[in-house]
Amino acid sequence: MCLRFLMVSGLLAVAQGVGAQTAAEREEPAASVAPLVADRPDFTEAATTVGRGVLQIEFGYTFGRERDDGRSVDGHSLGEPLLRAGILTDRLELRVGAGPATERTSRDGITASDTGMEDLYLGFKLALREQDGVIPALAILPQVTIPTGSAGFSSDRTLPGANVAYGWDVTDNLGLAGSTQLNRAAGEPGESYAEWAQSVTLGASLGSRAGMYGEWFAFFPSRTEAAPTEHYFNTGLTLLASDDVQWDIRVGMGLNDPAEDVFVGTGLAVRIR
């Protein structure tokens, strides 16, 4: 359905601001000494953490549309809150997310709307290493969604998973990053299956306060009868209003028939230290 992409990108990987980071910012695990690095608006997670004792709140809005055989589905992912709290060490953070969503379906002049809460997302990010030559900066994210959401927006089961994020400084103003995920996904009632997600993003700094990125990402179900493979492309801009506030905007599209046709979004990241 239309919100499948919105929910996954908003809670499991919501993305990441590679385009706004300079080389020094990406290498420093303690974000409190540099402008913030957000895990939005792209899909690829940054391989950095917020730093011990730091609280970072990221939120936004995404609209998505899918049309197929006379049926139109519009999805609104509202709030997209992600709370990131640095605990114990500069390299470890706790992550909590959940938010309201709306889906509107139209067919043959008949429209139906549904609004509710998405499932609760819980996770940790552990920064394992910084970049060393061709060896990338690396982080791992164990994560899970818990079926606390409303009917129509909940998977009705606990879905664990893991995400590996990695990145390279190509030059002082150019960064390459990617992520590889393996998560349980909900299929037919009472059934679930394994799903891979892969992404690659190229980001560039536009001066000291702005950045842009281009990104491909895709979902690969382990059972093709459970769900189709979906490919996406998106691009966006980030702007640091201060060292502790970042604004973003993005636009994307599906690259194959099963994927959502188009999506646009905007958001903010605020750091409290």
C-alpha positions in Angstrom: 0.0 0.0 0.0 1.0 3.6 -0.3 2.2 4.1 3.2 4.5 1.1 3.1 7.4 3.3 1.9 6.5 6.2 4.2 6.4 4.0 7.3 9.7 2.2 6.6 11.6 5.3 5.6 10.2 7.3 8.5 10.9 4.8 11.3 13.5 2.3 10.2 15.9 4.4 8.2 14.7 7.8 7.7 17.5 9.3 6.5 20.5 11.1 6.9 21.9 14.4 5.6 25.1 13.1 4.0 25.0 16.0 1.6 25.2 18.6 4.4 28.2 17.0 6.2 31.8 18.1 5.8 34.6 15.5 6.2 35.4 16.6 9.7 31.8 16.3 10.8 31.3 12.8 9.5 34.5 11.6 11.2 33.7 12.9 14.7 31.5 10.6 16.7 30.8 13.2 19.4 28.4 15.5 17.6 28.6 18.1 20.3 31.8 19.6 18.9 30.5 20.1 15.4 27.3 21.0 13.5 24.6 18.2 14.0 24.4 15.3 11.6 20.8 14.2 11.1 19.3 10.9 10.2 17.0 12.5 7.7 15.9 13.3 5.0 17.5 10.5 3.0 17.1 6.7 3.6 20.7 5.9 4.4 21.7 6.2 8.0 24.7 8.2 9.0 27.6 6.1 10.5 27.8 8.7 13.4 26.0 9.1 16.7 24.8 12.2 18.5 27.3 11.9 21.4 27.0 11.1 25.1 24.5 13.3 26.9 23.1 14.8 23.7 19.4 14.7 22.8 18.4 15.1 19.2 14.8 15.3 18.0 14.1 14.8 14.3 10.7 15.3 12.8 9.0 16.0 9.4 6.2 15.3 7.0 6.0 13.2 3.8 3.3 13.0 1.1 3.3 10.0 -1.2 1.0 9.1 -4.2 0.5 5.8 -6.0 -1.9 5.3 -9.0 -2.7 1.9 -10.5 -5.6 0.6 -12.6 -7.9 3.5 -11.8 -7.1 3.4 -8.1 -5.3 6.4 -6.4 -3.8 6.2 -2.9 -2.4 9.3 -1.2 -0.4 8.8 2.0 0.5 11.4 4.6 3.2 10.6 7.2 2.8 13.2 9.9 5.4 14.2 12.4 7.8 11.4 11.7 9.3 11.9 15.1 12.7 10.2 15.9 14.2 10.8 19.3 18.0 10.1 19.5 19.7 10.1 22.9 23.4 9.6 23.5 24.0 7.2 26.4 27.0 5.7 28.2 29.5 6.7 25.5 29.9 9.0 22.5 29.5 6.0 20.3 26.1 4.7 21.5 22.6 6.2 21.1 19.1 5.1 21.9 16.5 5.7 19.2 12.7 5.9 19.6 10.1 6.7 17.0 6.4 6.6 16.2 3.9 9.0 14.6 0.4 9.5 13.1 -0.3 8.7 9.5 -3.2 9.2 7.0 -4.1 7.2 3.9 -6.8 8.3 1.4 -7.9 5.8 -1.3 -10.0 6.8 -4.4 -11.6 4.5 -7.0 -14.5 5.0 -9.3 -15.5 8.3 -7.6 -15.6 6.7 -4.1 -13.1 8.0 -1.5 -12.2 6.4 1.8 -9.8 7.8 4.4 -8.0 6.2 7.4 -6.0 7.9 10.1 -4.1 6.3 12.9 -0.8 5.7 14.7 2.2 3.7 13.3 3.9 1.0 15.3 6.5 2.0 17.9 10.1 1.9 16.7 13.0 1.1 19.1 16.7 0.8 18.3 20.3 1.5 19.2 23.1 2.9 17.0 26.6 1.8 17.8 29.4 3.6 15.9 32.1 0.9 15.5 34.9 2.8 13.7 35.9 5.9 11.9 37.2 5.9 8.3 40.7 4.7 7.7 41.7 5.1 4.1 39.5 2.9 1.9 38.0 1.3 5.0 34.7 3.1 5.7 33.3 4.6 8.9 31.0 1.9 10.2 27.9 1.7 12.5 25.4 -1.0 13.4 21.8 -0.5 14.3 19.8 -3.3 16.0 16.1 -2.3 15.8 12.6 -3.5 16.2 9.0 -2.3 15.6 6.4 -3.2 18.3 2.7 -3.6 17.3 1.3 -0.6 19.2 -0.2 1.1 16.1 -3.8 1.6 15.0 -5.7 -0.9 12.9 -4.7 -0.4 9.2 -1.3 1.0 10.2 0.1 -1.7 12.5 1.8 -4.9 11.4 0.2 -6.7 14.4 3.4 -8.4 15.3 6.9 -7.6 16.6 9.4 -7.2 13.7 13.1 -7.2 14.6 15.9 -6.3 12.3 19.4 -4.9 11.9 21.0 -2.1 9.8 24.7 -1.6 8.9 25.6 1.9 7.9 28.9 2.9 6.3 30.5 5.9 4.7 33.5 7.4 3.0 34.9 10.9 2.7 35.8 11.1 -1.0 37.0 14.7 -0.7 36.5 17.5 1.9 33.2 18.4 0.2 32.0 15.0 -1.2 30.8 11.9 0.7 29.7 8.5 -0.3 27.5 6.4 2.0 25.4 3.3 2.1 23.3 1.0 4.3 22.4 -2.7 4.3 19.4 -3.8 6.3 17.8 -7.1 7.0 14.3 -6.9 8.7 11.3 -9.0 9.3 8.3 -7.7 7.3 4.6 -8.4 7.7 2.9 -10.4 4.9 -0.5 -12.1 5.0 -2.3 -12.2 8.4 -0.2 -14.4 10.7 2.8 -14.5 8.2 6.0 -12.7 8.0 9.1 -12.8 5.8 12.7 -11.5 5.7 13.3 -8.4 3.6 16.6 -6.9 2.6 17.0 -3.1 2.0 20.0 -1.6 0.3 20.9 2.1 -0.3 23.7 4.2 -1.8 23.8 8.0 -1.5 26.2 10.6 -2.8 26.3 13.9 -0.9 28.0 17.2 -1.5 28.5 20.3 0.7 27.3 23.6 -0.7 29.4 25.9 1.4 29.6 25.6 5.2 25.8 25.5 5.9 24.1 23.7 3.0 24.3 20.4 1.3 22.5 18.2 -1.3 22.4 14.5 -2.1 21.2 11.9 -4.6 20.2 8.4 -3.5 19.0 5.0 -4.7 17.4 2.6 -2.4 15.4 -0.6 -2.8 13.5 -3.4 -0.9 14.1 -7.0 -1.7 11.7 -9.5 -0.1 13.0 -13.0 0.4 9.8 -14.4 -0.9 8.6 -12.8 -4.2 5.0 -14.1 -3.7 4.9 -12.2 -0.4 5.8 -8.7 -1.8 7.4 -7.3 -4.9 10.8 -5.7 -5.2 10.7 -1.9 -5.1 13.3 0.5 -6.3 13.4 4.3 -5.6 15.4 7.4 -6.3 15.4 10.6 -4.3 17.3 13.9 -4.0 17.2 16.7 -1.4 18.7 19.7 0.2 19.7 20.4 3.8 20.3 23.8 5.4 21.9 24.4 8.9 20.1 27.3 10.5 22.6 27.0 13.4 24.9 24.3 14.6 22.0 22.7 16.4 19.1 23.2 13.9 18.8 21.7 10.4 16.0 22.1 7.9 15.6 19.6 5.0 13.5 19.1 1.9 13.4 16.1 -0.5 11.6 14.7 -3.5 11.6 11.1 -4.9 10.0 8.7 -7.2 9.6 5.0 -7.8 11.8 3.3 -10.4 9.6 0.3 -11.1 5.9 -0.5 -11.3 5.4 -1.9 -7.7 7.1 1.2 -6.2 5.2 4.2 -5.0 5.0 6.8 -7.9 6.2 9.9 -6.2 6.9 11.4 -2.7 7.9 14.7 -1.3 8.8 15.8 2.2 10.3 18.3 4.6 11.5 18.3 8.2 13.7 19.6 11.0 16.4 18.2 13.3 17.0 20.0 16.6 19.9 19.1 19.0 19.8 19.8 22.7 23.2 19.6 24.5 
